[in-house]
Amino acid sequence: MLRNNRSAFMAALIERFNFLFGDEQYLRLFFKYRMGYPLKLDNPQTYSEKLNWLKLYDRNPFYTKLVDKYEVKNYVAEKAGVQYVIKTLGIWDKPEDIDWKTLPKQFVLKTTHGGGNSGVVVCKDKEKLDKDMTVSRLKVAMKQNLYKDSREWPYKNVPKRVIAEEYLEDEATKELRDYKFFCFDGKVEFLFIGSERQKPGEDVKFDFFDKDFKHLMLKQGHPNSKVLPDKPSRFEEMKVVAAKLSEGIPHVRVDLYEANGNVYFGEMTFYHFGGVVPFEPKDWDLKFGKMIALPQKR
């Protein structure tokens, strides 16, 4: 326990003073104290090691468009189909510029450059929404910098904006579940489902599955659900969409939703959990890692 506390303290300290380090030095230090073993960049084997290798050596400028929650919509429409794109209701440079009068009763606000569900505001009733508090929350989220915090370089040049999207809710589950597909150059191998995100007093639940929807005895960052989520009715279609969107990319997580019999695109995540959240049990780190064929450095 003492060692774990010291490691957590050191990781927090390194993250706080991240500006003192170059990219590689920072990733090596942060990785060691978060994961409990040294980051091997000369011959990475685990999934976590390879994600951090990709941060440093697979710097395709096109990835910046794919992590931009507004710009990526055009890519999805062209690559998979416009029917998978959630309708955009508005886009603004600053939270203070949001035109509330143009928004319907229900909507979702989010920053275009954010990650980890930061800067997401779900509004189910505009009349009850505390607009001042919402603006304040979004102003804080606008300061998020994933490049600085975890060297996720595609976010470095994403314009910081706020978008409003159509509100979606599945009538059967009364929520909008995330179906997050781990893709490797056009091939889907795993996914996890995020549920109970909006349930008061409950931690979000993550359940991992293989590509055939077999539940995996695996945890990472969050507990499993007590009752396993059902297989989505459009599961095979989801896999086709995720595969199309990930073609030509060594590894990316494609996040999709299913609501009322329709499939929708959420976002593309290049560095799942920043590559610094341990797997339980640890051997899954290596199993996931074997799926990534590292490209040439660039």
N, C-alpha and C positions, 0 to 999 in steps of 0.2 A: 504493500500500500504506500509506504514511504517513497519508494522508487517511482511509482505511478504519479504521486503528487509532485515530486521533483520534476519529472518529465513534462507534466502538464504546465508547471510553472515556467520551465525553460522554453517550451513551445510558445507560450503566451508572450514571454519576454522577447523572443526572437521576432515574433509577428509584430509586436509593438514597435520595434526598432528595425523593421524590414528595410527601411531606406538606407541603412548603413551597408547593405550587402548587394553584390551583383547577383544576377539571376541564379547562376549555378551554385554559388556559395550559399545563398539563402535557401534554395531547395534542398540542398544536402543537410543543412542544419535543421531546418524545420521538419523534414522527413524523419530524421533520426529520432527526434524527441516525440513526434506524433506516432510513428509506427513502431519504434523500439528496435530498429535495426538499420544499418547504414544503407544509404541509397547508392546502388551500383549502377553507374551510367555507362561503363565500358562494356558490360555484358548483362543488361537487365533481363530478369526472368519473370518476376511477379508482375501482376497487373498494375499494382501501385507504382512499381519502378518504371514500367513502360509508359504509364501516363505522364510521369515527370520527365522522362526522356523526350516524349512527344512535345511537351511544352517548350523544350529547349531547341529541338532539332527538326521539327516538322512545321515550319512557320510559313504555311501557305496563306498569302494575303486574302484569298477568297473566304477563309474561315471567319474573317471579321464580319462579312455580310451574313454568314449563317448563324452567328450568335446574336445579331441585332434582331430583336423581336418584331421590328417593323419591316426591315428590308428582307428578312428571310421569307416573308409571305410570298413574294414574287417567285422565289426559287421553288417553293412548295407547289405553287400553282402551275408552274411550267414543268416541273419534274414529275409530279404525282397527279395534280388536278386541282382546279380552283374550289371544288366541292369540299376539300379538306381544310380550307383556310377559314378561320373564325373571322367574322366580319369586323372590320375596324370602324369605330364610331367617331374617332377624332384623334388628333395627334398635336401635341404642344411642346414647345421648347422648355417651358417651366411649369411647375405645378400651379403657380399663381395664375397662369394663362388659361386654365381649364374653363371651357364655356359650359357651365352646368345646364344652361337652358336648352342646349341642343341634345342633351343626353336623356335617354328614356328612364323609366322607373328603376330598371335593373341594369347593371353593367359591371364591368371589371376594369380597374385601372392598374397599370403596371409600367415600370420603367423599361426602356428599350435595352438597357445595358446591364440589367441586374441579373442575379443568380441566386439559387437557394431559396426561392420564394420571397426574397427581399423585395420590397417595393410593390407588393401586390395587394390591392384593396378590392374586396368583393362587396358590391353594394346590391342588396336585395330590395331596398326601398329608399329611393332618393330623398323622400320627404323626411325620413328619420336619420339620414346620414349627417354626421357632424363634419361639415365641409372644412371648417378651419383645422380641425384635428387631422383630417385626411390630407390637406395640403402640407401641414407640418410633418406628417409621417413621410410623405413623398419627397419633401425637401431633404430629409435625412437620407432617404434611399438614393437620392440623386448623387450623394457623395460616395456611394459604394464604388470601390475600385478593385475589381477582381485581378487585374494585372498586378497591382501593388501588393495585394493581400496574399495571393498564391501563385503569382507569375503566370496567370492564364492569359497569355499575350494577345489572343484574338480580341479580347475586350478592350485593349489599350486604346484603340482608335474608334470605338463605337460612339456615335453621337448620343449624348445624354438627353433623352426626351421622355415624355409621358404619353402613353397611348390608352385609349378607351376601347374596349372590345365588348361584343355582345355577351350577355350573361347566359351561361349554359348550365343546366342541371338535369341529370337523368331522373326520369319519373320513377323508375323502379328502385334506385338506391338512395334517392333524395340527396345526392352529392355528385361531384364531378371527379371520378377516380382517374388517377394518373396510371397510364400503362407505359412503362419506360423500357424500351427495347435496346439491348446491347448489340450493336451492329459492327461487323468487321468486313469492310470493303464489300458491302452489298449483301452480306449474309447475317441473318438474325440467329443468335445462339441462346441468349437468355433474355429475361425481362424481370422487372419487379413491379408490383402494384402498390401505389400509395393510397391508403384509405383513411377515413376518419380525420381528414385534415381540418374540417370545420366543426368537429364535435367538441363542445365546451369541456374543458378539464381533462381532455384526453390527448396523449401524445399520438402523432401520426404513426400509422402502422405500415410496415414494409414487408411484403411477402415475395420471395424470389421463386421463379419458375424457369424450366428449360424451354426450348423452342416448341416442344410438344405439350406445354402447359402441365408438366409434372412438377409438383411442388418440391423445392429444394430445402434441405435442412441447413439453412444459412441465415445469418443475421448480419446486419451492417448498419450501425448507427441508431437503429430504431427497433422496437420489438415487433414480433409477428402478430397478426390478428388472432384473436381467440377462435374466430370462425373464418375460415379461408374464403377469400373473394371468389365468386363464380367466374368461370371462363366467359369472357365477353362474347356476345353473339357474332361479332364481326372480327373475330380473332385472326382468321386467315387473311382477311383483307388488310388488317393492321400490319401483319408481317410483310405483305407485299409493298405497302406504302413505306414502311421503315426501310426495307431493302432498297427500294428505288432511291430514297433520299440519301442513303449512305454510300452509294456507289462511288468508288474512287477514293474513299476516305479510309485510312488504315483502321481507325476506330472512332465511333461517335455513338452517343446514346440518343435515340430518337424518341421523344416523349409525345404520346398520343392520348386522346380522350375518346370515350364512347358515350354518347348521350342520345337516348331515345332512338336507338337503331342506326345512328350516324357516327362516322369516324371523323375526328378533328385533330389537326396538328397543334401541338403545344409549343415545343422548342427543341433545339438541338444542343446537346451538352457534350463537349469534347473531353472534359476531365471530370468524370464522375466523382463527386465528393472531393474534388481537388486532388485525388490520388493520395489522400492522407487519412483515411478512415479505415481501421482494421476490419478484416473479415473474421467472422466467428462461425466455424473453425477456420484457422489460418490457411489450411491447404487450398481453400477456394481462391485465395489470392494468386496462387500459381496456376490453378485451373483456368481462371479467366485470362491470366497473362499469356498462356499458350495460344490463345486465339488471335493475338495481335502479331501480325508480321510487320516489323518495323521497316519504314521506307528508308531511302537514302537521306542523309542529312541535308538540310537546306536552311 
